Amino acid sequence: MAKLKKTARKTASGTKQASQDQAERLGKSITESAQQIWLAGMGAFNRAQAEGGKLFESLVRDGLSLEQTARKLAGNRANVVRDVVEGRVGQARERAVDTWDKLEKVFEDRVQRALVKLGVPGRDDLNALTHRVERLTEELRKANGGSAPKTAKAPRKPAAPKPAKAPRQARAPRAAKATKAPARKAAKAVAEAPAG
């Protein structure tokens, strides 16, 4: 058993030695890995510093390009919206004008009907009447021997006080008929003539 104890001690001390060796190798391996990671980080930092300015400028250019594209798109949308709004406003304006014209026409028709019901002559009636008066005037001129009609009457003078009335004298019947006859003939000729 003593031999066994010695062998056990040797194996235990050998196992300890092997474990320590293995721990040292593992420690060296971890230290080397950490140092490589540190060096890789330093290299990445150096490269980022060198190429960072270029990358930053490239990103700025891309951002400007996107901004310009967005502005063009927004400008085009604004133009489209403006055109649509102007079109709708134009349509509304046309509808309002049409509605106003219709309303005006309805109002004129109703006023005209009311005037006709009241017996007020319309424009056409007044024009026809004016033409008839002109024809009558012509007929009277012809009947009276071509004397020119008075276009404007002179203003009347205030009437002077009348003297006391004298009894009326009887007129001769032929004289009255003689002055009325040409006027009657002219009125009859105008009445027989077609209006218009």
Secondary structure as a PSIPRED ss2 file (coil, helix, strand):
# PSIPRED VFORMAT (PSIPRED V4.0)

   1 M C   1.000  0.000  0.000
   2 A H   0.000  1.000  0.000
   3 K H   0.000  1.000  0.000
   4 L H   0.000  1.000  0.000
   5 K H   0.000  1.000  0.000
   6 K H   0.000  1.000  0.000
   7 T H   0.000  1.000  0.000
   8 A H   0.000  1.000  0.000
   9 R H   0.000  1.000  0.000
  10 K H   0.000  1.000  0.000
  11 T H   0.000  1.000  0.000
  12 A H   0.000  1.000  0.000
  13 S H   0.000  1.000  0.000
  14 G H   0.000  1.000  0.000
  15 T H   0.000  1.000  0.000
  16 K H   0.000  1.000  0.000
  17 Q H   0.000  1.000  0.000
  18 A H   0.000  1.000  0.000
  19 S H   0.000  1.000  0.000
  20 Q H   0.000  1.000  0.000
  21 D H   0.000  1.000  0.000
  22 Q H   0.000  1.000  0.000
  23 A H   0.000  1.000  0.000
  24 E H   0.000  1.000  0.000
  25 R H   0.000  1.000  0.000
  26 L H   0.000  1.000  0.000
  27 G H   0.000  1.000  0.000
  28 K H   0.000  1.000  0.000
  29 S H   0.000  1.000  0.000
  30 I H   0.000  1.000  0.000
  31 T H   0.000  1.000  0.000
  32 E H   0.000  1.000  0.000
  33 S H   0.000  1.000  0.000
  34 A H   0.000  1.000  0.000
  35 Q H   0.000  1.000  0.000
  36 Q H   0.000  1.000  0.000
  37 I H   0.000  1.000  0.000
  38 W H   0.000  1.000  0.000
  39 L H   0.000  1.000  0.000
  40 A H   0.000  1.000  0.000
  41 G H   0.000  1.000  0.000
  42 M H   0.000  1.000  0.000
  43 G H   0.000  1.000  0.000
  44 A H   0.000  1.000  0.000
  45 F H   0.000  1.000  0.000
  46 N H   0.000  1.000  0.000
  47 R H   0.000  1.000  0.000
  48 A H   0.000  1.000  0.000
  49 Q H   0.000  1.000  0.000
  50 A H   0.000  1.000  0.000
  51 E H   0.000  1.000  0.000
  52 G H   0.000  1.000  0.000
  53 G H   0.000  1.000  0.000
  54 K H   0.000  1.000  0.000
  55 L H   0.000  1.000  0.000
  56 F H   0.000  1.000  0.000
  57 E H   0.000  1.000  0.000
  58 S H   0.000  1.000  0.000
  59 L H   0.000  1.000  0.000
  60 V H   0.000  1.000  0.000
  61 R H   0.000  1.000  0.000
  62 D H   0.000  1.000  0.000
  63 G H   0.000  1.000  0.000
  64 L H   0.000  1.000  0.000
  65 S H   0.000  1.000  0.000
  66 L H   0.000  1.000  0.000
  67 E H   0.000  1.000  0.000
  68 Q H   0.000  1.000  0.000
  69 T H   0.000  1.000  0.000
  70 A H   0.000  1.000  0.000
  71 R H   0.000  1.000  0.000
  72 K H   0.000  1.000  0.000
  73 L H   0.000  1.000  0.000
  74 A H   0.000  1.000  0.000
  75 G H   0.000  1.000  0.000
  76 N H   0.000  1.000  0.000
  77 R H   0.000  1.000  0.000
  78 A H   0.000  1.000  0.000
  79 N H   0.000  1.000  0.000
  80 V H   0.000  1.000  0.000
  81 V H   0.000  1.000  0.000
  82 R H   0.000  1.000  0.000
  83 D H   0.000  1.000  0.000
  84 V H   0.000  1.000  0.000
  85 V H   0.000  1.000  0.000
  86 E H   0.000  1.000  0.000
  87 G H   0.000  1.000  0.000
  88 R H   0.000  1.000  0.000
  89 V H   0.000  1.000  0.000
  90 G H   0.000  1.000  0.000
  91 Q H   0.000  1.000  0.000
  92 A H   0.000  1.000  0.000
  93 R H   0.000  1.000  0.000
  94 E H   0.000  1.000  0.000
  95 R H   0.000  1.000  0.000
  96 A H   0.000  1.000  0.000
  97 V H   0.000  1.000  0.000
  98 D H   0.000  1.000  0.000
  99 T H   0.000  1.000  0.000
 100 W H   0.000  1.000  0.000
 101 D H   0.000  1.000  0.000
 102 K H   0.000  1.000  0.000
 103 L H   0.000  1.000  0.000
 104 E H   0.000  1.000  0.000
 105 K H   0.000  1.000  0.000
 106 V H   0.000  1.000  0.000
 107 F H   0.000  1.000  0.000
 108 E H   0.000  1.000  0.000
 109 D H   0.000  1.000  0.000
 110 R H   0.000  1.000  0.000
 111 V H   0.000  1.000  0.000
 112 Q H   0.000  1.000  0.000
 113 R H   0.000  1.000  0.000
 114 A H   0.000  1.000  0.000
 115 L H   0.000  1.000  0.000
 116 V H   0.000  1.000  0.000
 117 K H   0.000  1.000  0.000
 118 L H   0.000  1.000  0.000
 119 G C   1.000  0.000  0.000
 120 V C   1.000  0.000  0.000
 121 P C   1.000  0.000  0.000
 122 G C   1.000  0.000  0.000
 123 R H   0.000  1.000  0.000
 124 D H   0.000  1.000  0.000
 125 D H   0.000  1.000  0.000
 126 L H   0.000  1.000  0.000
 127 N H   0.000  1.000  0.000
 128 A H   0.000  1.000  0.000
 129 L H   0.000  1.000  0.000
 130 T H   0.000  1.000  0.000
 131 H H   0.000  1.000  0.000
 132 R H   0.000  1.000  0.000
 133 V H   0.000  1.000  0.000
 134 E H   0.000  1.000  0.000
 135 R H   0.000  1.000  0.000
 136 L H   0.000  1.000  0.000
 137 T H   0.000  1.000  0.000
 138 E H   0.000  1.000  0.000
 139 E H   0.000  1.000  0.000
 140 L H   0.000  1.000  0.000
 141 R H   0.000  1.000  0.000
 142 K H   0.000  1.000  0.000
 143 A H   0.000  1.000  0.000
 144 N C   1.000  0.000  0.000
 145 G C   1.000  0.000  0.000
 146 G C   1.000  0.000  0.000
 147 S C   1.000  0.000  0.000
 148 A C   1.000  0.000  0.000
 149 P C   1.000  0.000  0.000
 150 K C   1.000  0.000  0.000
 151 T C   1.000  0.000  0.000
 152 A C   1.000  0.000  0.000
 153 K C   1.000  0.000  0.000
 154 A C   1.000  0.000  0.000
 155 P C   1.000  0.000  0.000
 156 R C   1.000  0.000  0.000
 157 K C   1.000  0.000  0.000
 158 P C   1.000  0.000  0.000
 159 A C   1.000  0.000  0.000
 160 A C   1.000  0.000  0.000
 161 P C   1.000  0.000  0.000
 162 K C   1.000  0.000  0.000
 163 P C   1.000  0.000  0.000
 164 A C   1.000  0.000  0.000
 165 K C   1.000  0.000  0.000
 166 A C   1.000  0.000  0.000
 167 P C   1.000  0.000  0.000
 168 R C   1.000  0.000  0.000
 169 Q C   1.000  0.000  0.000
 170 A C   1.000  0.000  0.000
 171 R C   1.000  0.000  0.000
 172 A C   1.000  0.000  0.000
 173 P H   0.000  1.000  0.000
 174 R H   0.000  1.000  0.000
 175 A H   0.000  1.000  0.000
 176 A H   0.000  1.000  0.000
 177 K H   0.000  1.000  0.000
 178 A H   0.000  1.000  0.000
 179 T H   0.000  1.000  0.000
 180 K H   0.000  1.000  0.000
 181 A H   0.000  1.000  0.000
 182 P H   0.000  1.000  0.000
 183 A H   0.000  1.000  0.000
 184 R H   0.000  1.000  0.000
 185 K H   0.000  1.000  0.000
 186 A H   0.000  1.000  0.000
 187 A H   0.000  1.000  0.000
 188 K H   0.000  1.000  0.000
 189 A H   0.000  1.000  0.000
 190 V H   0.000  1.000  0.000
 191 A H   0.000  1.000  0.000
 192 E H   0.000  1.000  0.000
 193 A C   1.000  0.000  0.000
 194 P C   1.000  0.000  0.000
 195 A C   1.000  0.000  0.000
 196 G C   1.000  0.000  0.000
